[in-house]
Amino acid sequence: MNISVASRRSGLPAKTIRYYEEIGLLQPDRSGNGYRDYSETDVHRLRFLQRSRSLGFSVEECRLLLSLYGDQRRESADVKEIAEAKLAEVERKIAELVGLRDTLSHLIHCCHGDSRPDCPILDELSGTPPAAVAGSSSTRESGPSPEESGHSHFDSER
């Protein structure tokens, strides 16, 4: 089958299929005129790649998973180890996003959002304590800064 049929049957764009071929994840046969000739096995591999990528596996992880898939002597423990590592990465990213959400929520709560120029959000982004900002009032009605309250995401990255 040609690339447009393989694309339709796998759910992947032709450009992605060509990329997977270029990096060695797929090696379709060539017909006499030089055109790619995709088999059912190729379409199955493409679907495997599409599902793997949709779960967040990197191209290199997909390469390893495809290798294990094709190895009848594989141990499921090897596959499980890869999946567990991916899950740990996803959980780390979720924790990071929760921290970002909490920091933004705190900053939004501290900002009056009115006509005054004082803005704890900008203070946090600039890394400048609110009292040190030119024209800033030294008294705040909004409570402690994100740094004082321990909610600053930016400090945790330093």
Number of C-alpha atoms within 10 A of each C-alpha: 16 14 19 14 13 23 20 12 14 21 13 17 14 16 11 13 21 16 13 16 13 11 11 10 21 20 15 18 13 12 12 8 6 8 13 16 16 21 14 12 11 20 24 14 17 23 18 17 25 17 13 18 14 10 13 14 19 14 15 10 16 20 18 15 20 16 13 16 15 10 10 8 8 12 10 10 9 13 14 11 11 15 16 12 11 17 15 11 13 14 12 12 12 12 12 13 12 12 16 16 13 15 19 17 12 18 22 14 14 19 15 15 12 8 6 8 12 20 17 25 20 15 19 19 10 11 12 12 15 22 14 11 14 8 10 16 12 10 9 14 8 12 11 12 20 22 14 9 10 12 19 21 18 14 12 9 6 5
